[in-house]
Every structure is written in C-alpha cells, then in structure tokens.
Amino acid sequence: MDQVFVFVPGADDSAAELSAAAAALFPGAAPTALVAGHGEALAAAARDAARAFPQVWSFDAPDLAHPDAERLRPLLAKVLPAGACLLLPHGTLAMDLAPGLSVRLGAAYAPDVVGAEGADGSWLRLVRQEFGGQVHARVACDAAQGAVITVRSGAFVPAPAGPGGTVVDRSADIPAVQPRRRFREVVAAPAGDVDIAREEVLVSVGRGIGDQENIALAEELAEAMGAALSCSRPIVDAKWLDKGRQVGTSGQTVRPKVYLALGISGSFQHLGGIKGSPFLVAVNKNPKAPIFQAASVGVVADLLELLPELTDAVRKVK
Amino acid sequence: MEILVCVKRVPDPAENEIAVEGGGIRRDDLVYAVNEWDNYAVEEALRIVEREGGSVTVATVGGPEADETLRREMAMGAEKALLLSDPAFADADGLGVARILAAAVRKGAYDLVLTGAMADDGAAQVGGMLAELLDWPFASLVNRVEGAGPLRIGREIEGGAQEVSDIDLPCVLSVQTGINEPRYVGLRGIRKVASAEIPVLDAAALGVEPAAPRVRRLAYFVPETGPGAELLEGGIPEVAARLAGILKAKGGIK
C-alpha cells in the first residue's frame, strides 16, 4: 500500500484536507497528487497541490478544462500503477467518476469516508455514515488489489502546508478518448428573487414543515424578523420554494449571522452549505435530530404550535 | 425504448429512528419503503416511455420480502418486474450487487438503465459500477432527461448548477430527487398488480458466481456527540418569548 495517489480537483481547500486524510489512512506514505485541467486554472490547482504534496503530476488538455468523468476515468486508469490506492474528495465529480474507476482498476471502493482507524494487513478500517447520518458504520476495505476511497469534505482537519513539492507535466500520457458522453455547458442556478447568500438572517424550513400551506407561517415569522426565507432540499424537490432558496452542498452556500432551522434534521449536505459559524437555532419535534448537535439553542416542539406564538413574541420585542 | 430501473427496499427514513443494538441495526420494528431516489427513477422511466414508446421493467436484489417493493413500482406503471434473489447474494457489497444487476441487464435487451442516485448506505456506487461492468457510458445525479438517443441530460453539480451533456444509448443514469414529481400510487393500482407474475432469478439462472466482498461492514455505532444545543424548556408561549429575546440579542431581529 505504498503507492498512494490523491486526485485534487481544483484550487480549493481540498488539497490540504486530502493530505490529512492520506496521512490518517496511510501513515508514512509519500502520496503523489494528480491534477487535470487546462491553462491558468490548472496551474493554480497544481500550485495548491504542491503546497500539500511532495510530488504533483499535472495533466493539461483543453478537453479537461471542465472536470469530466468520461475523460478522467480512462486517464486515471492509464496512469495509476496496479494496486495503487487513490483518494479523492466525495463531491459530484467523484460520484460520477469513482465507482466505475474502481471497477476498471480492479480495486476496492470505499465512498464518503469520514474517519480512519488503522489497518489489519491489507484491510483498512474506515468509518462511514449511513441512513442519512443517523448512524456510523465501521467498515473494512481490502486494499490488497488497490482501493479507491472518496473522502467527506470537512471530515479531516487540513494538514499544514509542506515545504513545497515538484510539479511534473505528464500531459503526454493523456489517452485519446472517443467520449460516449459529451459535455455541452454548465447552466448556473436560476437567480431567485432573493439572494440568500447575502442575507444576514435566514429563517429556513425543512421537511418538518409538513405541508405547503404551512410555509406561510414561516414566511410570516421571517417578515416579522426582517429575515429572508430559505429551505432544505426536500422543500425544493416538492416545488414548494424555488431552487434559489435552497441551502446546502447542492444548493446555495450561505453566510448568515443568525440561522433559524425549522423542521430541518441537519444532514451534512445541508450543514455543508452554511459557512462562517452563524448563531444556529433549531426547532424540531425529534429531540435526536442531528441539527441539535450543530445548534447553539434548540427547541423540541411542534412547528405549527410554536410558529404563530414565536411570530407574536418577535413583534413584541421588536 | 426498453428501460430497466433498479430499485431497493430500505428502512423508511420518514418513519424510523435507526437504533443500534450490539453493533447491528435493530430491524424488528423498522418500517420499509422503496428508496426515495428510486421512485424518481421509475417516474422518469415512465415519462420517457409515455413520450417515446417502449416498456419499463423494475428489478431488485433482495429476499422474498422485496416482492412488495416491485409490486409498488408496478402499481406506479412499470410493466414487468424481476426479483434477483438467492441466499448467496446476502453478503454482496456494492460491486456484488452491481454484478448481479449486470447479469440481469445482459439477459434482456435494454436501451437504458436507471438507478436512484443513492440509497440508505449513502454510497452512490451501484449505478457507476454497473455501467462499467456493462461497458456503457454513465452519468450520476441526473436531473434532466430529453430526446431519444443520444439523450440530452443534465447533472446536478455544486452550487445548484447543472452540467449539460449528450450521452449515447445504451447508458446507465443515476437519478437525483427533484427531477420530476413521482405519481401517486393508489390502492386500486396496488390491487391491480397483486397477482402479477414476477420471475425470480437466482445465482444459477443469472450465471453469477458470488465473489468474496472486498468491503465489509464490521459494526454500526452511534458516535459520541458534543454537548449539543441548549434546549429551551417550558410551555409554548414561554419558550416563544425566550427565543424571541435570544434572537433579538444575537441580531436576528431587524
């Protein structure tokens, strides 16, 4: 397991986190970072990766300008040596790329890993979350024929920058691909009537609101507070509010000062969209909802009972 | 278009609090349902067939109890179902499940295979593995499907954006929630398919040799958590008044 590689998708926080994850999973290994892309964005990703890893392989091609699993899968399958272990961040690119890559490499696949607990021979002991984060699972993954492991963002504390690594241009190794899936464009999220990313106070509703007509109760509270209304994913899926109102990794990233979560259980995808440690208040009827672990203040209550009273109380203290 | 949709019976997240006992999940009193993502996949398949013609088959890997899952999706409108069931499948990891499904796909003549984007284990792996085993192109987190081949598809990527591509048939797509509104299944629909014949295919019928899993679950546990939120207790009016005071003090009321 001394052949450890890390795929760094871009110049963001991922290189330092992946470096920490690699050190936790493979103590003593000297991982090689891989970056792929084109032009200045690639150069920035390579610089970022070189701060965290001693060696960086860089793959430059116009076709790689947009991260494309259809092109990256054959590339990684070609350049990774047999039996190698590959780490990459568990995002939408990894969900596209990694399961098929593990099959192609003949390697084991361990997705969305949040912790490492050592190894028994070739078996890595890992921690995952299941049932939407309600429980954790200790998992053993046989890396004897290699492993592809995706790592949850935020699960490993970023490693401090190293002395600076060398970047090797390996663009000559990019294989020719006749893609059966052809990238066309990226369509940005439709701009809503409110930019929740700029709001200081958010009143956010989740599945616990129960019914579309109950959203009016949250709207009234938001209006009384002078706050904007946002929501979690199930509310957008049900088409009760626009996509532009969705907080989370698949929605908007918000930086409010105060965040009031109403009937939101607190999945990591939702909390991943809230930055800057706001003052978090959670109201949920399930006292075991994970949101109460993230919140500063909590109320275990039925929303339909609490909301009208809270709106009145807010009007009084205003 | 001939479409196979892979579905899974899972503990219903809306109805259950998942409890851990002796390193396992306490299963006796769990309420089961069709994996939420899979309902969107079946709905999308039905819409494609309504538009382009063809038929929808639903398939699942599971024990005899998974029959009810298949019937529910047939009540939604799927024409055929396959139960892929063998005691030897019990230990299958994600790759094992993908191998069983790949064998079922090879026995048919499908143009398109849909899966839900993920299920209860959150691994989001079977669709991508299945595509690779079949040597078909793949897209994950699909939230838009148009055309008749090549398909014009949208994938959900970070920040609410959509990545648009064209993908050749046959292909495998894993479907994200929100792509459509799954239709309501009434009692009448359930009754209609109650006596439908569902073929059961075992390891021998599929020609699958179960392989030793390379990813194994050792134990479930509930993580130690921090102190958590300060919970406000008392009657509703009292709690509301205190919460309003706290919100004002923290700058939450303008």
Interface residues (C-beta under 8 A of the other chain):
Chain A: H66 A69 E70 G91 T92 L93 M95 D96 L97 A98 P99 G100 L101 S102 V103 R104 A108 Y109 A110 P111 D112 R125 R128 Q129 E130 F131 G132 G133 Q134 V135 H136 A137 R138 V139 A140 C141 D142 Q145 P179 R180 R181 R182 F183 R184 E185 V186 V187 A188 A189 E200 V201 R207 A224 M225 G226 A227 R233 P234 V236 D237 A238 K239 K243 G244 Q246 T249 S250 G251 Q252 T253 K257 V258 L260 F279 L280 V281 A282 N286 P287 K288 F292 Q293 A295 S296 V297 G298 V299 V300 A301 E305 L306 E309 L310 D312 A313 V314 K316 V317 K318
Chain B: P11 P13 A14 E17 I18 V20 I25 G94 L95 A98 A117 D120 D121 G122 A123 A124 Q125 V126 G127 G128 M129 A131 E132 L133 W136 P137 F138 A139 S140 L141 P150 R152 G154 R155 E156 I157 E158 G159 G160 A161 Q162 E163 V164 S165 D166 I167 D168 C171 S174 T177 G178 E181 R214 V215 R216 R217 L218 A219 Y220 F221 V222 P223 T225 G226 G228 A229 E230 L231 L232 I236 P237 V239 A240 A241 L243 A244 G245 I246 L247 K248 K250 G251 G252 I253 K254
